[in-house]
Amino acid sequence: MLYKLPAHRFAELAALIEANHSYDVPEVIAADITHGSDRYLRWIDAETTG
């Protein structure tokens, strides 16, 4: 599963996944977006902040 959200919300999401996942150690990782189209990056920002 892939979640897209601002970096400052990573700890919140990681805690939710780890608390609810059936695996002893679920894979919870982050990948920084270093490049992308302006339109897409604006869309991500609009969809994940509020």
C-alpha positions as CSV (number, residue, x, y, z in Angstrom):
1,M,0.0,0.0,0.0
2,L,1.2,3.5,-0.8
3,Y,0.3,6.6,1.2
4,K,1.1,10.1,0.0
5,L,1.3,12.7,2.8
6,P,3.6,15.5,4.1
7,A,6.7,14.4,5.9
8,H,5.5,15.9,9.2
9,R,2.7,13.4,9.3
10,F,4.9,10.3,8.8
11,A,5.1,9.5,12.6
12,E,1.3,9.7,12.9
13,L,0.8,7.3,10.0
14,A,3.6,4.9,11.1
15,A,2.0,4.6,14.5
16,L,-1.4,3.9,13.1
17,I,0.0,1.2,10.8
18,E,2.1,-0.4,13.5
19,A,-0.8,-0.5,15.9
20,N,-3.3,-2.1,13.5
21,H,-1.2,-4.3,11.2
22,S,-1.1,-8.1,11.8
23,Y,2.6,-8.4,11.1
24,D,5.0,-8.3,14.0
25,V,7.2,-5.8,12.1
26,P,5.3,-4.2,9.1
27,E,7.4,-2.4,6.5
28,V,6.8,1.3,7.1
29,I,9.2,3.4,5.1
30,A,9.4,6.9,3.6
31,A,10.6,8.0,0.2
32,D,11.3,11.7,-0.4
33,I,10.0,13.2,-3.6
34,T,12.9,15.2,-5.0
35,H,11.5,16.0,-8.4
36,G,8.1,16.1,-9.9
37,S,5.8,18.1,-12.2
38,D,4.6,21.4,-10.6
39,R,1.0,20.4,-11.2
40,Y,1.4,17.0,-9.5
41,L,3.3,18.5,-6.5
42,R,0.6,21.1,-6.1
43,W,-2.1,18.4,-6.2
44,I,-0.3,16.4,-3.5
45,D,0.0,19.4,-1.3
46,A,-3.7,20.3,-1.7
47,E,-4.9,16.7,-1.1
48,T,-2.8,16.1,2.0
49,T,-3.1,19.3,3.9
50,G,-6.1,20.7,5.5
